[in-house]
């Protein structure tokens, strides 16, 4: 390594180490980075929640976040997984959260209507939900949102509901039992796109029970909304249904626990806007996701997102880079405030180090001049002249940047001047002045 590089390293090396140490301290103090993997409590395979969770996984994979989908029995189990931090995010049916959940769980948005479908065999006499008290009615297993909502409605209608009116079949199993005649009625809280719902809507001998008092039910229960299955919506050519059918629906929510990283929440909301903003059977385009149709309190990140949208940096950078910059900017300003003066002082410090190599010789040169003036005999002056010759050689070997060569030549001319001065003190002309090499 040449001397020039050593000079550069001696000046800039400590500054670089200080800068690296400052950055390391800043990085250790900023908020933790978002996890690269999250757990998503969904539902049972084949169900709407599970299929939708897979779409979220695809969306988050574009930002290098891996989503592990947890198979569950429904909303009640999803809530429990959130409470115990075994899941970071979950789909939760509106109306099933408990009072204490608002203290530890948060909602990001309402996502879509989940109609409460009640299908009844054509030979069963029932004008409304209350008439099914003595029927063989399947309302789903323990822990499912369908069962929780069905039992709430049974309580609103009042009276005794026997075990046969609270059977545990659900999904495709309940639909098959209904079609086979093993059930009189079956309730589902599900999307219209669920295969078993679509099958039952088209099945002969099965009818959809209307909720004529849907407006009253929506007023009595915050988690319920009135919706209408419009005539011909299922099959326009076949005129199915043959008339408008009033229904009640809960609003599926995207819920998180209080420890879910804010950046992950923002990423989930971006995915929600991609997946739920379109026109649906029960909502106009742009109605969902909705910040108002939630049962749990909105998280602080969701409030920020719905007020300002994605962050400014997110519009220009990938998720990982934007998140790092958003976390680091608070420390980058004071760090830059520290480093700018250090960087500015480096060039003067470098110039000083180079010039010091030259100016340090002037102390010796001055000493030799003083000794030469005070020398009492020619032998002493000769020794001083020899030392000046040695100094001239050493100075000639100095390795400095080209821009400082002029100062080296100034020093060498000064050495020659002192030599001539000392030689002339006795008037001797024996020694010729040395040339500058």
Secondary structure, 3 states (H helix, E strand, C coil): CCHHHHHHHHHHHHHHHHHHHHHHHHHHHCCCCCCCEEEEECCCCCCHHHHHHHHHHHHHHCCCCEEEEECCCCHHHHHHHHHCCCCCEEEECCCCCCCCHHHHEEEEEEEEEEEEEEEEECCCCCCCHHHHCCCCEECCCCCCHHHHHHHHHHHHHCCCCCHHHHECCCHHHHHHHHHHCCCCEEEEECCCCCHHHHHHHHCCCEEECCCCCHHHHHHHCCCEEEEEECCCCCECCCCECCCCEEEEEEEEEEEEECCCCHHHHHHHHHHHHHHHCCCCCCCCCCCCCECCCCCCCECHHHHHHHHHCCCCHHHCCCHHHHHHHHHHHHHHHHHHHHHHHHHHHHHHHHHHHHHHHHHHHHHHHHHHHHHHHHCCCHHHHHHHHHHHHHHHHHHHCCCCCHHHHHHHHHHHHHHHHHHHHHHCCCCCCCCCCCCCC
